[in-house]
């Protein structure tokens, strides 16, 4: 079963309430998405740590219900 973009956004927002999230369905199949997530919580974190935070928010759905997510994370500039 595919995961829809609204569900992905909801889960990320639960973990990172300040996040600005842009999600695109790359293949139109609900399995291949690209997401840009901007959050102050990423400040001082490595890119790997930032991605781990987002994947953690998705509760283990990566590789299962959510087949692929091309992820870009950004810490906002003050």
Beta strands, then each sheet from edge to edge (+ up, - down):
strand 1: 20-25
strand 2: 32-38
strand 3: 68-74
sheet 1: 1+ 2- 3-
end
